[in-house]
Structure formats: structure tokens, C-alpha cells
């Protein structure tokens, strides 16, 4: 019989996680919701999905507008920097 020597430090055993990847097709999901919308079967859940979809779509357009604003701001800063540099030199 072998006796185990007591230890003050506890060694944790590794933990295994089971992860099953899922495939999400946004286009297919959108098409199914449009089909359901026009088939006449409207429910509360579909209504909520439409609202979520409209928020996502507006967020995409807002980011496009934001990038245009950033580009315009950079151009204004560049022009002002150039003008101030030319006035300081002359």
C-alpha cells in the first residue's frame, strides 16, 4: 500500500468544453422572414424580428454616414493645417 503525501497546493484538473459550431445564414433568415410576412401568418415574434431587422439596417446606414463625416472632418483638418502652415511661413 502506497500512501499519498498530503499537499498544501491543489492542482486543478483540465476541463473539457463541448462546443458544436452552428452555421448562420443571414440571407436565408431574411428571406424566410419576408416569405412569412407576405404569406399572411403574422405573429408577435415575427413583428419583433422585423423591428430588430430595421434597427440593424439603420445601424448599417448610420455607420456609412459616420464614415462620410469622418472623411469630411479629416479633409477640413488637412485644409486648415495647410492654410495655417502657409500663413505662418509667409
Secondary structure as a PSIPRED ss2 file (coil, helix, strand):
# PSIPRED VFORMAT (PSIPRED V4.0)

   1 X C   1.000  0.000  0.000
   2 X C   1.000  0.000  0.000
   3 X C   1.000  0.000  0.000
   4 X C   1.000  0.000  0.000
   5 X C   1.000  0.000  0.000
   6 X C   1.000  0.000  0.000
   7 X C   1.000  0.000  0.000
   8 X C   1.000  0.000  0.000
   9 X C   1.000  0.000  0.000
  10 X C   1.000  0.000  0.000
  11 X C   1.000  0.000  0.000
  12 X C   1.000  0.000  0.000
  13 X C   1.000  0.000  0.000
  14 X C   1.000  0.000  0.000
  15 X C   1.000  0.000  0.000
  16 X C   1.000  0.000  0.000
  17 X C   1.000  0.000  0.000
  18 X C   1.000  0.000  0.000
  19 X C   1.000  0.000  0.000
  20 X C   1.000  0.000  0.000
  21 X C   1.000  0.000  0.000
  22 X C   1.000  0.000  0.000
  23 X C   1.000  0.000  0.000
  24 X C   1.000  0.000  0.000
  25 X C   1.000  0.000  0.000
  26 X H   0.000  1.000  0.000
  27 X H   0.000  1.000  0.000
  28 X H   0.000  1.000  0.000
  29 X H   0.000  1.000  0.000
  30 X H   0.000  1.000  0.000
  31 X H   0.000  1.000  0.000
  32 X H   0.000  1.000  0.000
  33 X H   0.000  1.000  0.000
  34 X H   0.000  1.000  0.000
  35 X H   0.000  1.000  0.000
  36 X H   0.000  1.000  0.000
  37 X H   0.000  1.000  0.000
  38 X H   0.000  1.000  0.000
  39 X H   0.000  1.000  0.000
  40 X C   1.000  0.000  0.000
  41 X C   1.000  0.000  0.000
  42 X C   1.000  0.000  0.000
  43 X C   1.000  0.000  0.000
  44 X H   0.000  1.000  0.000
  45 X H   0.000  1.000  0.000
  46 X H   0.000  1.000  0.000
  47 X H   0.000  1.000  0.000
  48 X H   0.000  1.000  0.000
  49 X H   0.000  1.000  0.000
  50 X H   0.000  1.000  0.000
  51 X H   0.000  1.000  0.000
  52 X H   0.000  1.000  0.000
  53 X H   0.000  1.000  0.000
  54 X H   0.000  1.000  0.000
  55 X H   0.000  1.000  0.000
  56 X H   0.000  1.000  0.000
  57 X H   0.000  1.000  0.000
  58 X H   0.000  1.000  0.000
  59 X H   0.000  1.000  0.000
  60 X H   0.000  1.000  0.000
  61 X H   0.000  1.000  0.000
  62 X H   0.000  1.000  0.000
  63 X H   0.000  1.000  0.000
  64 X H   0.000  1.000  0.000
  65 X H   0.000  1.000  0.000
  66 X H   0.000  1.000  0.000
  67 X H   0.000  1.000  0.000
  68 X H   0.000  1.000  0.000
  69 X H   0.000  1.000  0.000
  70 X H   0.000  1.000  0.000
  71 X H   0.000  1.000  0.000
  72 X H   0.000  1.000  0.000
  73 X H   0.000  1.000  0.000
  74 X H   0.000  1.000  0.000
  75 X H   0.000  1.000  0.000
  76 X H   0.000  1.000  0.000
  77 X H   0.000  1.000  0.000
  78 X H   0.000  1.000  0.000
  79 X H   0.000  1.000  0.000
  80 X H   0.000  1.000  0.000
  81 X H   0.000  1.000  0.000
  82 X H   0.000  1.000  0.000
  83 X H   0.000  1.000  0.000
  84 X H   0.000  1.000  0.000
  85 X H   0.000  1.000  0.000
  86 X H   0.000  1.000  0.000
  87 X H   0.000  1.000  0.000
  88 X H   0.000  1.000  0.000
  89 X H   0.000  1.000  0.000
  90 X C   1.000  0.000  0.000
